[in-house]
Amino acid sequence: MVKAIVKKLMRVSERGLKKVLKISKTGTKILNFIELRKFAFTACNGCFFKYVDKPFRRKTVDRVYCDAFNEVFILAKSLPLKGDIFEFGVFAGYTSLLFAKKINEFRFRDTSLHLFDSFIGLPEAVELDKNSYEFASGVWTEGSMRVCEGLDKYVHKKLAKILPNDRIHVIKGFFEDTLDAYFKNLNKKAKIVHIDCDLYSSSKYVLDFLFKNEIIQDGTFIIFDDWMTSLGNPNLGQRKATQEILEMYPHWSLEKYLNYGIGSHVFIAHDLRVTNVSLEK
Ligand SMILES: C[S@@+](CC[C@H](N)C(=O)[O-])C[C@H]1O[C@@H](n2cnc3c(N)ncnc32)[C@H](O)[C@@H]1O
């Protein structure tokens, strides 16, 4: 009851505020700032909520993501595929929480979850990222999606209610600064990789790292949350990053498995060197 009243008050005051501020550019900036704070606040209060625009509300998002992840887990469960789940781009932990729930539900008992994010938002953009529709329209800027201090610990704590503590790893920092050290002694392959870091540059760095270090194996599911950013133009974003990576690693191919939501695509990686399989007993 109290929650409902507070929510209504927030909506009313927000509408009033929008009317007053609509007139100026500064107004829009202030509103964006408020939206972001509100999101961080919501996340901090335990309600993991994927921020999307009004017509695409939480219930729909939950259904879409849940169904898609289900499809991936059903197939992954039926395959002789060992390994962990790696997520690049955690933000406030919405999809991380979903992964933890699915690991539990599908009884992936030996699967750990490794979550990577700067938690201070997007890094400085390279030229190709600056050329995107998202940068041109101001949806992405350096530092956008920064979350409040301590959110990495909060995500860990929240997930520890679902999975054993030693199977959750939250790694804070830019990928470029953390991956080398983290994977040095890990010696784990990937069963599922979730690349949700928006940028061409970040996605390419992650893919290159995973292929170079053979963390991706024959059959790994690679989920690209941002496949269709910049209108899905193959010269930009995750599509461009993937095309370049496949040129660098020609003995790998990616087969599309499904797509969901607003332009997210799931692929299965195939190691073309594999022609004759013998599994260890
Ligand atoms: C769209 S959000 C991730 C959304 C998240 N999966 C969810 O469920 O809400 C993108 C995230 O990628 C992170 N990111 C992008 N490039 C990065 C990089 N090079 N290093 C670390 N984090 C990065 C940003 O900090 C941001 O939190």
The ligand as a MOL file (V3000), in Angstrom:
LIG
                    3D

  0  0  0     0  0            999 V3000
M  V30 BEGIN CTAB
M  V30 COUNTS 27 29 0 0 0
M  V30 BEGIN ATOM
M  V30 1 C 23.6990 -2.5310 -21.1440 0
M  V30 2 S 24.7140 -2.6380 -19.7400 0 CHG=1
M  V30 3 C 24.5850 -4.3110 -19.2310 0
M  V30 4 C 23.1710 -4.6840 -18.8810 0
M  V30 5 C 23.0340 -5.8670 -17.9650 0
M  V30 6 N 23.4080 -7.1310 -18.5700 0
M  V30 7 C 21.6210 -5.9480 -17.4200 0
M  V30 8 O 21.0900 -7.0450 -17.2900 0
M  V30 9 O 21.0310 -4.9130 -17.1250 0 CHG=-1
M  V30 10 C 26.3160 -2.5030 -20.4280 0
M  V30 11 C 27.4130 -2.5770 -19.3890 0
M  V30 12 O 28.6570 -2.8250 -20.0360 0
M  V30 13 C 29.6790 -2.2410 -19.2690 0
M  V30 14 N 30.8680 -2.0850 -20.1220 0
M  V30 15 C 30.9310 -1.7090 -21.4180 0
M  V30 16 N 32.1950 -1.7330 -21.8550 0
M  V30 17 C 32.9570 -2.1360 -20.8210 0
M  V30 18 C 34.3630 -2.3850 -20.6510 0
M  V30 19 N 35.2270 -2.1910 -21.6420 0
M  V30 20 N 34.7970 -2.8270 -19.4450 0
M  V30 21 C 33.9230 -3.0230 -18.4240 0
M  V30 22 N 32.5930 -2.8060 -18.5240 0
M  V30 23 C 32.1120 -2.3770 -19.7060 0
M  V30 24 C 29.0710 -0.9350 -18.7650 0
M  V30 25 O 29.6840 -0.5180 -17.5740 0
M  V30 26 C 27.5970 -1.3080 -18.5700 0
M  V30 27 O 27.3020 -1.5750 -17.2380 0
M  V30 END ATOM
M  V30 BEGIN BOND
M  V30 1 1 1 2
M  V30 2 1 2 3
M  V30 3 1 2 10
M  V30 4 1 3 4
M  V30 5 1 4 5
M  V30 6 1 5 6
M  V30 7 1 5 7
M  V30 8 2 7 8
M  V30 9 1 7 9
M  V30 10 1 10 11
M  V30 11 1 11 12
M  V30 12 1 11 26
M  V30 13 1 12 13
M  V30 14 1 13 14
M  V30 15 1 13 24
M  V30 16 1 14 15
M  V30 17 1 14 23
M  V30 18 2 15 16
M  V30 19 1 16 17
M  V30 20 1 17 18
M  V30 21 2 17 23
M  V30 22 1 18 19
M  V30 23 2 18 20
M  V30 24 1 20 21
M  V30 25 2 21 22
M  V30 26 1 22 23
M  V30 27 1 24 25
M  V30 28 1 24 26
M  V30 29 1 26 27
M  V30 END BOND
M  V30 END CTAB
M  END
